[in-house]
Amino acid sequence: MENTPIFFADGENPKMIEAFQKAQETFKYFWRELSWEYRRIIPGLDVACVKVAFTQEIDNETVVEHMWINEINFDGENIYGILVNDPGELTNVSNGDEVAIPINQISDWLFASQGKTYGGFTIQAMRSEMSEDEREAHDEAWGMDFGDYNDILVVFEQKEKPENLIEHPMSKNMKESLVDFIKNNPNEINGKDELGYTFLHRETIAGNSTSVQILIESGADKNAKTVHGKTPLDYAKELKWEHLIPLF
């Protein structure tokens, strides 16, 4: 997370650089939302995508293009997805390619629920320079309500329920189900995937404190390491999930 993003190229619009930084700082909320979306029987999101910087050396120059990917996965290190744009100049990637991108190359993220958008920092930077009519036309073309470009939301019902910034409501609501699941599937507590991630790693990366607490109380190994040599606490610190750190 501390790495300097490689795409703060000379000549980048300062407003865009600020948007990239905000997107990186808040990406964890996007991933938290998506981690719950993947468990919902009925989808709650209209769209969920991430914009990342792709680079290539062309004629001794580093060419950078910011393009959207979807079908996102995240392991605390890299973001995985499928490119949904056609590159302009780049020839090293194509629309439809599966890609793995380090977290420090994020330039934006966007999800929408019930037509309302969350994130979209670069889009909001562009909207801020449009006239009222242009903004209306832009939002109509996307078919979404982007709201106020000076007041970008990052979590569902953020205004009405500021506590959602700390804990996702589904994390609280699914508490009993998780307790039952662990009782019936004790092997899941410390089971590892092929990259060494445990249930506790995944819930920590997604910032779900209720789940993390239950797993620790149920005997999850706090010192389990992934192939990257990282414990769940390492990810809590890297992603700045401050509310999780005391649980360890």
Secondary structure, 3 states (H helix, E strand, C coil): CCCCCCCCCCCCCHHHHHHHHHHHHHHHHHHHHHHHHCCCCCCCCCEEEEEEEEEEEECCEEEEEEEEEEEEEECCCEEEEEECCCCCCCCCCCCCCEEEEEHHHEEEEEEEECCEEEECHHHHHHHCCCCHHHHHHHHHHHCCECCCCCCCCCCCCCCCCHHHHCCCHHHHHCHHHHHHHHHHCHHHCCCECCCCCEHHHHHHHCCCHHHHHHHHHCCCCCCCCCCCCCCHHHHHHHCCCCCCHHHC
